[in-house]
Amino acid sequence: MGKGIKDECQKMGYDLIVVDAEDKPAKQISDTEDALAKKPDVLLLNGVDSSAAQLADMAQKRGIPCIFLAVTTGMPPASSARTTTPRA
């Protein structure tokens, strides 16, 4: 999945930074904090586990849209869909 996203971003002229949390939630939080400090236009996440939902909250507080590529939240699919676009 990562290569396909990287290839498409390159075709469209976007810079893409890819990090690997190595299936470690604490590393994913640290990597996300580092990525958000760079003020990206959007954050794409492939969550390590259900705790990844807090990463969307981190992005939302900074006004950065967040898209989950895949994550197991433990909730039914309809109830785990959410927007991270700040509300006025």
C-alpha positions, 0 to 999 in steps of 0.5 A: 500500500505504501508504494502505491501511495508514494507513487501517486503522490509523486505523480501529483507533485506532493511530497510524502514522508513515510515513517514506520512505527514498527507496530509500537503504539508509543513510536507511532505517537512520537512519529505523528508528533514529529510529522505534525510539527512539519505542518502537513496538508494532510496526515495519512495513518495506518494505525498500529492499534485502536489507540491510533484514534488519539492521533486523529485528535492530535491532528484535529487540534492543529487543523490538519485533516487525518485519513485512516488507511486501515485500523481496527477500532473495535467498533462497528464500521459505521460507528468508527467513521469520523471526520477530523475537520475542525468545526467552526 
